[in-house]
Amino acid sequence: MSSRRARVYAACQAGGWGLYALINAVLSVLSVVMMQRPDEQFARRMLWLVAMSLSGVLITHVARVRLGFREWARLSLSRLTPRVLLVCLAMGATQSVVAHVLSRFVFRIQGFEDFSLTNVIFGGAFWSVVMMMWLLTYFAVHFVERARTAEHERLQQHIASQTSELRFLKAQLQPHFLFNCLNSVRALIVEDPARAQQAVTHLSSLLRYALASKDAETVPLGRELQVVRDYLSLEAIRLEERLRVREDVSPEALAVPVPAMLVQTLVENAIKHGIAPSPEGGAVTVQAHVREGSLILEVANTPAPVGTPPAPHSGGVGLHNASERLRLLCGTTASLQLDQTGSALTTARVRIPLPS
């Protein structure tokens, strides 16, 4: 719990139960004034009100800590309602017993001498209503807080989507990539017209997917891999035998939603920083499997030789964008890590929890 939330909770507890004691104290004073005779037990009743407010604070706080009301606030209304009713009855009965014990044995207030089951039941009904008001206030505050948080996340996601689209047009499909593709296609028109037609088809599919990604934040992994294959086919024209591709994807992983352009970004990063700078080229491996309730996606590549000049525009913008969109679209438990500890492979590893 953050310090701010703790202060707000403490203020609400003190204010709510203090207001309960104050209202009852005012009613007691008005009763004495209207009856125009002193109440010999007035001081005892005031102490009793203070004791009941303190016991109310204690009972509600213990219930909140032990039962995890913050997690309850995430439940649907149909699942939350019966729990709230049962807890209100239990808390009300506990407060009723405490009230009768304090009134009869501690403060010895007249009117509580009959410690019968009927009185406990009626007292429990009254205190259950009080506890119901406390719980409704508690969950209302959390529902408002959750709604504000969801709205904030939605705005962040919208901003990230727009920013990602602009950065994609500037970084993911950079002009030099398009120029390379067009130059390759121009050379193929004379040498191999059929292959040139295939290249134009791949490029058209990739551009169409990139422009449509602004309307779909996530896509099935299988759809993303189709575009990745288009991209790799275009790069194969330029790199020829220097580019070797291996794909290992389990069938159950194909339907898992992933952020649009995530895999393409990782594959492009692997070629840009690992395969293209190397005279001998290398291999790119795409693996995706479902393990322990999560999609484990890996894009590995042969690293460039030591001493190879870094690729132009290698500021890590693509990976940073991918990591931010992954966090916003798939939650904070999703992760993207770049493993460069091995000398034989550089691996971008993504973990996405499966939707519940």
Backbone hydrogen bonds, N-H to C=O, Kabsch-Sander energy under -0.5 kcal/mol:
donor,donor_aa,acceptor,acceptor_aa,energy
6,A,2,S,-2.3
7,R,3,S,-2.2
8,V,4,R,-2.3
9,Y,5,R,-2.4
10,A,6,A,-2.4
11,A,7,R,-2.4
12,C,8,V,-2.3
13,Q,9,Y,-2.5
14,A,10,A,-2.7
15,G,11,A,-2.8
16,G,12,C,-3.0
17,W,13,Q,-2.2
18,G,14,A,-1.7
19,L,15,G,-2.2
20,Y,16,G,-1.8
21,A,17,W,-2.0
22,L,18,G,-2.4
23,I,19,L,-2.7
24,N,20,Y,-2.0
25,A,21,A,-2.2
26,V,22,L,-2.6
27,L,23,I,-2.3
28,S,24,N,-2.2
29,V,25,A,-2.3
30,L,26,V,-2.6
31,S,27,L,-2.1
32,V,28,S,-2.1
33,V,29,V,-2.5
34,M,30,L,-2.8
35,M,31,S,-2.0
36,Q,32,V,-1.1
37,R,32,V,-1.1
40,E,38,P,-0.7
42,F,39,D,-1.8
45,R,41,Q,-2.5
46,M,42,F,-2.1
47,L,43,A,-2.2
48,W,44,R,-2.4
49,L,45,R,-2.4
50,V,46,M,-2.0
51,A,47,L,-2.6
52,M,48,W,-2.7
53,S,49,L,-2.3
54,L,50,V,-2.3
55,S,51,A,-2.4
56,G,52,M,-2.3
57,V,53,S,-2.3
58,L,54,L,-2.4
59,I,55,S,-2.9
60,T,56,G,-2.4
61,H,57,V,-2.1
62,V,58,L,-2.6
63,A,59,I,-2.4
64,R,60,T,-2.3
65,V,61,H,-2.4
66,R,62,V,-3.0
67,L,63,A,-2.3
68,G,64,R,-0.9
69,F,64,R,-1.2
71,E,68,G,-1.0
72,W,68,G,-1.4
73,A,69,F,-1.7
74,R,71,E,-1.4
75,L,72,W,-2.3
80,L,76,S,-2.2
81,T,77,L,-2.3
83,R,79,R,-0.7
84,V,80,L,-2.4
85,L,81,T,-2.3
86,L,82,P,-2.2
87,V,83,R,-2.5
88,C,84,V,-2.6
89,L,85,L,-2.1
90,A,86,L,-2.3
91,M,87,V,-3.1
92,G,88,C,-2.7
93,A,89,L,-2.5
94,T,90,A,-2.2
95,Q,91,M,-2.4
96,S,92,G,-2.3
97,V,93,A,-2.3
98,V,94,T,-2.3
99,A,95,Q,-2.6
100,H,96,S,-2.3
101,V,97,V,-2.5
102,L,98,V,-2.6
103,S,99,A,-2.5
104,R,100,H,-2.3
105,F,101,V,-2.3
106,V,101,V,-0.8
106,V,102,L,-1.0
107,F,102,L,-3.2
108,R,102,L,-0.5
109,I,103,S,-2.9
112,F,109,I,-1.2
115,F,113,E,-1.3
116,S,114,D,-1.4
120,V,116,S,-1.9
121,I,117,L,-2.5
122,F,118,T,-2.7
123,G,119,N,-2.8
124,G,120,V,-2.7
125,A,121,I,-2.3
126,F,122,F,-2.1
127,W,123,G,-2.7
128,S,124,G,-2.2
129,V,125,A,-1.7
130,V,126,F,-1.8
131,M,127,W,-2.9
132,M,128,S,-2.3
133,M,129,V,-2.1
134,W,130,V,-2.0
135,L,131,M,-2.8
136,L,132,M,-2.8
137,T,133,M,-2.1
138,Y,134,W,-2.4
139,F,135,L,-3.0
140,A,136,L,-2.2
141,V,137,T,-2.2
142,H,138,Y,-1.8
143,F,139,F,-2.8
144,V,140,A,-2.4
145,E,141,V,-2.3
146,R,142,H,-2.9
147,A,143,F,-2.4
148,R,144,V,-2.4
149,T,145,E,-2.4
150,A,146,R,-2.8
151,E,147,A,-2.3
152,H,148,R,-2.3
153,E,149,T,-2.8
154,R,150,A,-2.4
155,L,151,E,-2.4
156,Q,152,H,-2.5
157,Q,153,E,-2.9
158,H,154,R,-2.6
159,I,155,L,-2.7
160,A,156,Q,-3.0
161,S,157,Q,-2.4
162,Q,158,H,-2.4
163,T,159,I,-3.0
164,S,160,A,-2.9
165,E,161,S,-2.2
166,L,162,Q,-2.1
167,R,163,T,-2.8
168,F,164,S,-2.4
169,L,165,E,-2.1
170,K,166,L,-1.6
171,A,167,R,-3.7
172,Q,167,R,-0.9
173,L,168,F,-2.3
174,Q,171,A,-0.7
174,Q,172,Q,-0.5
177,F,174,Q,-0.9
178,L,174,Q,-1.7
179,F,175,P,-3.0
180,N,176,H,-2.4
181,C,177,F,-2.2
182,L,178,L,-2.8
183,N,179,F,-2.7
184,S,180,N,-2.3
185,V,181,C,-2.7
186,R,182,L,-2.5
187,A,183,N,-2.0
188,L,184,S,-1.9
189,I,185,V,-1.7
190,V,186,R,-0.6
190,V,187,A,-0.5
191,E,187,A,-1.7
192,D,188,L,-2.7
196,A,192,D,-2.0
197,Q,193,P,-2.1
198,Q,194,A,-1.8
199,A,195,R,-2.2
200,V,196,A,-2.2
201,T,197,Q,-2.0
202,H,198,Q,-2.5
203,L,199,A,-2.5
204,S,200,V,-2.5
205,S,201,T,-2.3
206,L,202,H,-2.3
207,L,203,L,-2.5
208,R,204,S,-2.4
209,Y,205,S,-2.4
210,A,206,L,-2.3
211,L,207,L,-2.4
212,A,208,R,-1.8
213,S,209,Y,-1.1
214,K,211,L,-0.6
215,D,212,A,-1.7
216,A,212,A,-0.6
219,V,258,V,-2.7
221,L,256,V,-1.7
222,G,254,L,-2.9
223,R,220,P,-0.6
224,E,220,P,-1.9
225,L,221,L,-2.5
226,Q,222,G,-1.3
227,V,223,R,-1.3
228,V,224,E,-2.0
229,R,225,L,-2.3
230,D,226,Q,-1.5
231,Y,227,V,-2.5
232,L,228,V,-2.7
233,S,229,R,-2.2
234,L,230,D,-1.8
235,E,231,Y,-2.2
236,A,232,L,-2.1
237,I,233,S,-0.9
237,I,234,L,-0.6
238,R,234,L,-1.0
239,L,235,E,-3.2
240,E,236,A,-2.0
242,R,239,L,-2.1
243,L,240,E,-1.6
244,R,242,R,-0.6
244,R,282,G,-2.0
246,R,284,V,-2.5
248,D,286,V,-3.2
250,S,288,A,-2.5
253,A,250,S,-1.5
254,L,250,S,-0.5
254,L,251,P,-1.2
256,V,253,A,-1.1
258,V,219,V,-2.8
260,A,217,E,-2.4
262,L,259,P,-1.9
265,T,261,M,-1.9
266,L,262,L,-1.9
267,V,263,V,-2.7
268,E,264,Q,-2.7
269,N,265,T,-2.2
270,A,266,L,-2.0
271,I,267,V,-2.2
272,K,268,E,-2.9
273,H,269,N,-2.2
274,G,270,A,-1.7
275,I,270,A,-1.1
276,A,271,I,-3.0
278,S,275,I,-1.1
281,G,278,S,-0.8
282,G,242,R,-2.8
284,V,244,R,-2.8
285,T,300,A,-3.0
286,V,246,R,-2.5
287,Q,285,T,-0.5
287,Q,298,E,-2.9
288,A,248,D,-2.0
289,H,296,I,-2.1
291,R,289,H,-0.6
291,R,294,S,-2.7
294,S,291,R,-1.3
295,L,352,I,-3.2
296,I,289,H,-3.2
296,I,294,S,-0.6
297,L,295,L,-0.7
297,L,350,V,-2.8
298,E,287,Q,-2.9
299,V,348,A,-2.2
300,A,285,T,-2.6
300,A,298,E,-0.5
301,N,346,T,-2.2
302,T,283,A,-1.6
304,A,273,H,-0.6
308,T,305,P,-1.9
314,S,311,A,-0.8
315,G,313,H,-1.1
320,H,316,G,-2.1
321,N,317,V,-2.7
322,A,318,G,-2.3
323,S,319,L,-2.5
324,E,320,H,-2.3
325,R,321,N,-2.7
326,L,322,A,-2.1
327,R,323,S,-2.0
328,L,324,E,-2.2
329,L,325,R,-2.6
330,C,326,L,-2.3
331,G,327,R,-1.2
334,A,331,G,-1.2
335,S,351,R,-2.1
337,Q,349,R,-2.7
339,D,337,Q,-0.6
339,D,347,T,-3.9
340,Q,338,L,-0.7
346,T,301,N,-2.4
347,T,339,D,-2.6
348,A,299,V,-2.5
349,R,337,Q,-3.4
349,R,347,T,-0.6
350,V,297,L,-3.5
350,V,348,A,-0.5
351,R,335,S,-2.4
352,I,295,L,-2.2
354,L,293,G,-2.6
